[in-house]
Amino acid sequence: MKKIICPTDFSKTATNAVEVAALVAHHLQASLTLLHVIHLPLIGTTETAMEATEVLETQKQHAIEKLTHICQHLTQKYGHGFCAYDFIVKEALLADAVKNMCRHDSFDLVVIGTTGGGNSLEEILIGSNTQAVIEGVKCPVLAVPAKTPIQPFSHMVFASNYQPEDADAIRQLLQLANIFKAEVEIVHVSHKESTDGQSKANKFRENLQTQLPDTTLRFQEIIHPDEVDGLKKFLTTTQADLLVILKKHKGFLSNLFSQSLSEQMAYQTKLPLLVYHA
């Protein structure tokens, strides 16, 4: 990962995400681009069009001033080194802007702040924007709740359902973990104990160890009637500081580790959620 993009609306949640993005960029020796989008107003007449243009220009200038200050702050905090900071201001919808930039400018990671799950307009918009970004891009997305601490990751939990595609995501995660010197734990939640389930688990582990012979992997099997609740309860007993899931091609919203998990885990806790794409 050499190019990271982080949208910001200058809210507390977004500001925290920017700090996390800068920390990740610092460890990965990657560049960080901040993105601020300005929504186009509805224009009814020529007169309102002129007024809207003036408002947009004012908003752009204010955004540029804020982004310049943020980049200066990050440079002072982390030094120049391998990290480069820049920013872009666009007139667009957030999800569309991020999707197009990832496609055309080859960004490797999106870091986005999220609260969600609340009743305020900000929480609703941030939550829906995060979901739209995850759905729209092909690169990994790191969703950062407002209360995520600004510190290096040390314990990463990968939620697996023992699918073949998980192996590639775990391989990518291990590369990231190696940079942070973090431990990785692979967790699977089953409805109940069964011979078939244990056989599938053993086969997955054996195949994974064959593909990653020089890696010591930790596995945790959890029995719980509800996968999401089982995972939530497990995470409350660990010191995990990053939850990792894989978005399957068949549809994120219909997958177990999808909307319900991202809302219940990332939106309502301080635990960031890293989403890989199959």
C-alpha positions as CSV (number, residue, x, y, z in Angstrom):
1,M,0.0,0.0,0.0
2,K,1.7,3.1,-1.2
3,K,-1.2,5.5,-1.8
4,I,-3.9,6.2,0.8
5,I,-6.9,8.5,0.4
6,C,-8.9,9.8,3.4
7,P,-12.1,11.8,3.0
8,T,-12.8,14.5,5.6
9,D,-15.7,16.9,6.3
10,F,-13.7,18.4,9.2
11,S,-16.0,16.9,11.8
12,K,-14.6,15.3,15.0
13,T,-15.1,11.8,13.5
14,A,-13.4,12.7,10.2
15,T,-10.5,14.4,12.0
16,N,-9.9,11.3,14.1
17,A,-9.9,9.2,10.9
18,V,-7.3,11.6,9.3
19,E,-5.0,11.0,12.3
20,V,-5.4,7.2,12.0
21,A,-4.8,7.5,8.3
22,A,-1.6,9.5,8.9
23,L,-0.4,6.9,11.4
24,V,-1.0,4.1,8.9
25,A,0.7,6.1,6.1
26,H,3.7,6.7,8.4
27,H,4.1,3.0,9.2
28,L,3.6,2.0,5.5
29,Q,5.7,4.8,4.2
30,A,2.9,5.7,2.0
31,S,1.5,9.0,0.6
32,L,-1.7,10.4,2.1
33,T,-4.3,12.4,0.1
34,L,-7.1,14.2,1.9
35,L,-10.3,14.6,0.1
36,H,-13.0,17.1,0.8
37,V,-16.2,17.1,-1.3
38,I,-18.6,20.0,-1.8
39,H,-22.1,19.0,-2.7
40,L,-23.6,20.8,-5.7
41,P,-26.6,23.0,-4.7
42,L,-29.9,22.8,-6.5
43,I,-30.1,25.6,-9.0
44,G,-33.5,27.0,-10.1
45,T,-32.8,30.4,-11.8
46,T,-29.8,32.3,-13.3
47,E,-29.8,34.5,-10.2
48,T,-29.6,31.5,-7.8
49,A,-26.9,30.0,-10.0
50,M,-24.7,33.1,-9.6
51,E,-25.3,33.0,-5.8
52,A,-24.5,29.3,-5.7
53,T,-21.3,29.8,-7.6
54,E,-20.2,32.4,-5.0
55,V,-21.1,30.1,-2.2
56,L,-19.1,27.3,-3.8
57,E,-16.0,29.4,-4.2
58,T,-16.2,30.5,-0.6
59,Q,-16.6,26.9,0.5
60,K,-13.6,25.9,-1.6
61,Q,-11.4,28.6,-0.2
62,H,-12.3,27.7,3.4
63,A,-11.7,24.0,2.7
64,I,-8.3,24.7,1.1
65,E,-7.3,26.7,4.1
66,K,-8.3,23.9,6.5
67,L,-6.7,21.2,4.4
68,T,-3.5,23.1,4.1
69,H,-3.4,23.5,7.9
70,I,-4.0,19.8,8.4
71,C,-1.2,18.8,6.0
72,Q,1.2,21.2,7.8
73,H,0.2,19.6,11.2
74,L,0.8,16.1,9.9
75,T,4.1,17.0,8.4
76,Q,5.2,18.5,11.8
77,K,3.9,15.5,13.7
78,Y,5.5,12.8,11.5
79,G,8.2,14.6,9.6
80,H,8.7,14.5,5.9
81,G,10.5,11.2,5.6
82,F,8.7,8.8,3.2
83,C,5.3,10.3,3.9
84,A,3.8,12.9,1.5
85,Y,0.6,14.8,2.2
86,D,-1.6,16.5,-0.2
87,F,-5.3,17.3,-0.7
88,I,-8.0,17.6,-3.3
89,V,-11.3,19.5,-3.2
90,K,-14.1,18.3,-5.5
91,E,-17.7,19.1,-6.3
92,A,-19.3,15.7,-6.1
93,L,-21.0,13.1,-4.0
94,L,-18.5,11.6,-1.6
95,A,-18.9,7.9,-2.7
96,D,-18.7,8.8,-6.4
97,A,-15.6,10.9,-5.8
98,V,-13.8,8.3,-3.9
99,K,-14.8,5.5,-6.3
100,N,-13.5,7.5,-9.3
101,M,-10.3,8.5,-7.7
102,C,-9.5,4.9,-6.6
103,R,-10.2,3.8,-10.1
104,H,-8.2,6.4,-12.0
105,D,-5.5,7.3,-9.5
106,S,-4.7,3.8,-8.2
107,F,-5.2,4.4,-4.5
108,D,-4.4,1.3,-2.4
109,L,-6.4,2.1,0.7
110,V,-9.4,4.2,1.7
111,V,-9.5,5.4,5.3
112,I,-12.9,6.9,6.3
113,G,-14.4,8.0,9.5
114,T,-17.7,6.6,10.6
115,T,-20.2,7.0,13.5
116,G,-23.4,5.7,12.1
117,G,-26.2,4.0,14.1
118,G,-27.3,7.3,15.6
119,N,-30.2,9.7,15.0
120,S,-28.4,12.9,14.1
121,L,-28.1,13.9,10.5
122,E,-24.3,13.8,10.7
123,E,-24.3,10.2,12.0
124,I,-26.8,9.0,9.4
125,L,-24.9,10.6,6.5
126,I,-21.5,9.4,7.7
127,G,-22.8,5.9,8.2
128,S,-24.4,5.7,4.8
129,N,-21.3,7.3,3.1
130,T,-19.1,4.6,4.6
131,Q,-21.3,1.9,3.4
132,A,-21.5,3.4,-0.1
133,V,-17.7,3.7,-0.2
134,I,-17.2,0.1,0.8
135,E,-19.6,-1.0,-1.9
136,G,-18.1,1.2,-4.6
137,V,-14.4,0.6,-4.5
138,K,-12.2,-2.4,-5.0
139,C,-9.3,-1.5,-2.8
140,P,-9.4,-2.2,1.0
141,V,-11.4,0.2,3.2
142,L,-10.5,1.1,6.8
143,A,-13.6,2.4,8.6
144,V,-12.7,4.3,11.7
145,P,-15.2,5.0,14.5
146,A,-15.0,8.3,16.3
147,K,-13.5,6.8,19.5
148,T,-10.7,4.8,17.8
149,P,-7.5,5.6,19.7
150,I,-4.5,7.0,17.7
151,Q,-2.0,4.2,18.2
152,P,-0.4,1.4,16.2
153,F,-2.3,-1.8,15.7
154,S,-1.1,-4.7,17.9
155,H,-3.8,-7.3,17.8
156,M,-5.7,-7.9,14.5
157,V,-8.7,-10.3,14.4
158,F,-9.8,-11.7,11.0
159,A,-13.4,-13.0,11.0
160,S,-13.4,-16.0,8.7
161,N,-16.1,-18.3,7.4
162,Y,-13.5,-20.7,6.0
163,Q,-14.0,-19.8,2.3
164,P,-11.0,-20.2,-0.1
165,E,-11.0,-16.5,-0.8
166,D,-10.1,-15.8,2.8
167,A,-6.6,-17.1,2.3
168,D,-5.6,-14.2,0.0
169,A,-7.1,-11.7,2.4
170,I,-5.2,-13.3,5.3
171,R,-2.0,-13.2,3.3
172,Q,-2.5,-9.4,2.7
173,L,-3.3,-8.9,6.4
174,L,-0.2,-10.7,7.5
175,Q,1.9,-8.3,5.4
176,L,0.2,-5.4,7.2
177,A,0.6,-7.1,10.6
178,N,4.3,-7.6,9.9
179,I,4.8,-3.9,9.4
180,F,3.0,-3.1,12.6
181,K,4.6,-6.1,14.4
182,A,1.0,-7.1,15.4
183,E,-0.4,-10.5,16.1
184,V,-3.2,-12.0,13.9
185,E,-6.0,-14.1,15.2
186,I,-8.3,-16.0,12.8
187,V,-11.8,-16.3,14.3
188,H,-14.8,-18.4,13.1
189,V,-18.2,-18.5,14.7
190,S,-20.3,-21.7,14.3
191,H,-24.0,-22.1,15.2
192,K,-23.2,-25.5,16.8
193,E,-20.5,-28.1,17.1
194,S,-20.6,-30.7,14.3
195,T,-18.4,-33.2,12.6
196,D,-18.8,-31.5,9.2
197,G,-18.0,-28.1,10.7
198,Q,-14.8,-29.4,12.4
199,S,-13.8,-31.2,9.2
200,K,-14.2,-28.0,7.2
201,A,-12.2,-26.0,9.8
202,N,-9.4,-28.5,9.8
203,K,-9.2,-28.5,6.0
204,F,-9.1,-24.7,5.9
205,R,-6.4,-24.6,8.4
206,E,-4.3,-27.2,6.7
207,N,-4.6,-25.5,3.3
208,L,-3.7,-22.1,4.9
209,Q,-0.7,-23.5,6.6
210,T,0.4,-25.1,3.3
211,Q,0.1,-21.7,1.6
212,L,1.9,-19.9,4.5
213,P,4.4,-22.5,5.7
214,D,6.6,-20.0,7.5
215,T,3.8,-18.4,9.5
216,T,2.4,-19.4,12.9
217,L,-1.3,-18.8,12.8
218,R,-3.7,-18.6,15.7
219,F,-7.2,-19.9,15.3
220,Q,-10.2,-19.4,17.6
221,E,-13.5,-21.4,17.1
222,I,-16.6,-19.9,18.8
223,I,-19.9,-21.7,19.2
224,H,-22.8,-19.3,19.3
225,P,-26.3,-19.3,17.8
226,D,-25.9,-15.8,16.4
227,E,-22.6,-15.2,14.5
228,V,-22.5,-11.5,14.9
229,D,-23.3,-11.6,18.6
230,G,-20.8,-14.4,19.1
231,L,-18.1,-12.4,17.5
232,K,-19.0,-9.2,19.4
233,K,-18.8,-11.1,22.7
234,F,-15.5,-12.6,21.7
235,L,-14.0,-9.2,20.9
236,T,-15.0,-7.8,24.2
237,T,-12.8,-10.4,25.9
238,T,-9.7,-9.7,23.8
239,Q,-7.4,-6.8,23.4
240,A,-8.1,-6.6,19.6
241,D,-7.7,-3.2,18.1
242,L,-8.6,-4.0,14.5
243,L,-11.4,-6.2,13.0
244,V,-10.8,-7.5,9.5
245,I,-13.5,-9.0,7.2
246,L,-13.7,-10.0,3.5
247,K,-16.4,-8.6,1.3
248,K,-17.5,-11.4,-1.0
249,H,-18.5,-11.0,-4.7
250,K,-22.0,-12.3,-4.1
251,G,-23.0,-9.1,-2.3
252,F,-21.8,-7.4,0.8
253,L,-25.2,-6.7,2.2
254,S,-26.3,-10.3,1.9
255,N,-23.2,-11.7,3.5
256,L,-22.9,-12.5,7.1
257,F,-20.0,-10.1,7.7
258,S,-21.6,-7.2,6.1
259,Q,-24.0,-4.4,7.0
260,S,-25.0,-5.9,10.3
261,L,-21.4,-6.4,11.4
262,S,-20.1,-3.1,10.2
263,E,-23.0,-1.3,11.9
264,Q,-22.9,-3.2,15.1
265,M,-19.1,-3.5,15.4
266,A,-17.6,-0.4,13.7
267,Y,-20.3,2.1,14.2
268,Q,-21.0,1.4,17.9
269,T,-17.6,0.7,19.3
270,K,-14.1,2.2,19.0
271,L,-12.9,-0.8,17.0
272,P,-11.9,0.0,13.4
273,L,-13.1,-2.3,10.6
274,L,-10.8,-3.2,7.7
275,V,-12.6,-4.6,4.7
276,Y,-10.8,-6.5,2.0
277,H,-12.5,-7.3,-1.3
278,A,-12.5,-10.8,-2.8
